[in-house]
Amino acid sequence: MIETKKLFKFLKKEKIDFFTGVPDSVLKTASSFLESKKEKHFITTNEGSSIAMAIGYYLATKKIPCVYMQNSGLGNAINPLISISHKKVYSIPMLMIIGWRGAPGIKDEPQHNVKGKITKSILKLLNIKYVILNNDKDLKKLKKLIKFSKINSVPVAILLKRNILINNNSKFQKKISISNKIQRCDVIEILLKIIKKNTKLIATTGFTSRELNQIRAKKKSNKGNDFYMVGGMGHSSVLSLGVSTKTKHDVICLDGDGSFLMHLGSIVSIGKKSRKNFKHLLFNNFSHESVGGQSTNIDKVNIEKLIKSVGYKYYFLLKKKREIKNKLKIFLKKPGPSLLEVRIKMGSMKDLSRPKNLIKIKKNFVNSF
Ligand SMILES: Cc1ncc(C[n+]2csc(CCOP(=O)(O)OP(=O)(O)O)c2C)c(N)n1
């Protein structure tokens, strides 16, 4: 195990003091630590942007930036990593800290097992040297690796498994709290009761999928068919678009603000291509709650103006618990493309399970048309 503060102190000594990335539960303590370093830290909307931001930082300072991400975000990062920072293109040095979900030997979810198994191979293919940090002693290897990055002007990486980075200093364990009363599950429970029988529900990565799945397990409603985006964060809306253009039934995308922003360009496709049956329900808690509650930077965004400017017809806002049913009914009745922003507080259902048997889930969904 490595104390988070110690790692950052070490990086500072190595003159690495600019950080950008997308949060991950494995790196939760690092996020908390960085929260106080406003000037030196920026959360981008996706991992490709983090790499690009880091490249920009290097170009302007000649200093090595640090990019952090979950290994599933390597998919987003790969384009600028290959096409800009690669040794044979612009040769840009940087240090990546990668949360290693699904590392061999560690029990994890199917989507993480797939990526976890090939994470080292991906880095090898990209010619990115890495160290696996397990304890303080490994910092020596990291020192050498950073030197290699500087001398050869190339990206290098740290792989961190779950529970390696620890925090014995509770001072920087801050929780964001938003003062209103709605919880995600309150809305989902009512939604399932009032939708039409053949409605298709597509839920985003993290707690939204898990809560929808858990509420289904209680068998309180048999209306609607679900598809859970256990991975592919940020793509639930455009996947819903794909479904909605091929069915007459209502298609509701249950999105999160982090996910909504991750591939924001999708709303342009939705505005252009979607039909009346496309409904976008955005659970906005201003944070990446599923991985620790880090900010998504959506606080200054005028969501209504944004979506209307790309062709959505209606925008609704739900803030009060007593209005849930009414607002949902109006949202479902009005033709799409439309978006209902639900301001939710942090907090999820207790003992939250995860969708199991994904092939069965897919079969049920496919056969529901
Ligand atoms: C490409 C990618 N990057 C990062 C993650 C890790 N991750 C899983 S859920 C999540 C937060 C999602 O935030 P939001 O959409 O706002 O939903 P909330 O967690 O608040 O319900 C993150 C960052 C991931 N699964 N995939």
Ligand as a Chemical Component Dictionary entry (heavy atoms), coordinates in Angstrom:
data_LIG
# 
_chem_comp.id                   LIG 
_chem_comp.type                 NON-POLYMER 
_chem_comp.pdbx_formal_charge   1 
_chem_comp.three_letter_code    LIG 
# 
loop_
_chem_comp_atom.comp_id 
_chem_comp_atom.atom_id 
_chem_comp_atom.alt_atom_id 
_chem_comp_atom.type_symbol 
_chem_comp_atom.charge 
_chem_comp_atom.model_Cartn_x 
_chem_comp_atom.model_Cartn_y 
_chem_comp_atom.model_Cartn_z 
_chem_comp_atom.pdbx_ordinal 
LIG C1  C1  C 0 -14.462 5.790  -20.063 1  
LIG C2  C2  C 0 -14.707 5.698  -18.604 2  
LIG N1  N1  N 0 -14.126 6.581  -17.795 3  
LIG C3  C3  C 0 -14.343 6.526  -16.455 4  
LIG C4  C4  C 0 -15.141 5.558  -15.917 5  
LIG C5  C5  C 0 -15.362 5.443  -14.416 6  
LIG N2  N2  N 1 -16.713 5.854  -14.067 7  
LIG C6  C6  C 0 -17.730 4.972  -13.875 8  
LIG S1  S1  S 0 -19.147 5.696  -13.408 9  
LIG C7  C7  C 0 -18.435 7.217  -13.425 10 
LIG C8  C8  C 0 -19.176 8.439  -12.987 11 
LIG C9  C9  C 0 -20.369 8.735  -13.791 12 
LIG O1  O1  O 0 -20.849 9.996  -13.418 13 
LIG P1  P1  P 0 -22.332 10.432 -13.761 14 
LIG O2  O2  O 0 -22.627 10.092 -15.169 15 
LIG O3  O3  O 0 -22.503 11.849 -13.355 16 
LIG O4  O4  O 0 -23.227 9.491  -12.872 17 
LIG P2  P2  P 0 -23.267 9.311  -11.275 18 
LIG O5  O5  O 0 -22.105 8.478  -10.932 19 
LIG O6  O6  O 0 -23.226 10.673 -10.653 20 
LIG O7  O7  O 0 -24.553 8.604  -11.067 21 
LIG C10 C10 C 0 -17.089 7.145  -13.812 22 
LIG C11 C11 C 0 -16.185 8.310  -13.949 23 
LIG C12 C12 C 0 -15.733 4.638  -16.815 24 
LIG N3  N3  N 0 -16.546 3.665  -16.416 25 
LIG N4  N4  N 0 -15.490 4.744  -18.137 26 
# 
loop_
_chem_comp_bond.comp_id 
_chem_comp_bond.atom_id_1 
_chem_comp_bond.atom_id_2 
_chem_comp_bond.value_order 
_chem_comp_bond.pdbx_ordinal 
LIG C1  C2  SING 1  
LIG C2  N1  SING 2  
LIG C2  N4  DOUB 3  
LIG N1  C3  DOUB 4  
LIG C3  C4  SING 5  
LIG C4  C5  SING 6  
LIG C4  C12 DOUB 7  
LIG C5  N2  SING 8  
LIG N2  C6  DOUB 9  
LIG N2  C10 SING 10 
LIG C6  S1  SING 11 
LIG S1  C7  SING 12 
LIG C7  C8  SING 13 
LIG C7  C10 DOUB 14 
LIG C8  C9  SING 15 
LIG C9  O1  SING 16 
LIG O1  P1  SING 17 
LIG P1  O2  DOUB 18 
LIG P1  O3  SING 19 
LIG P1  O4  SING 20 
LIG O4  P2  SING 21 
LIG P2  O5  DOUB 22 
LIG P2  O6  SING 23 
LIG P2  O7  SING 24 
LIG C10 C11 SING 25 
LIG C12 N3  SING 26 
LIG C12 N4  SING 27 
# 
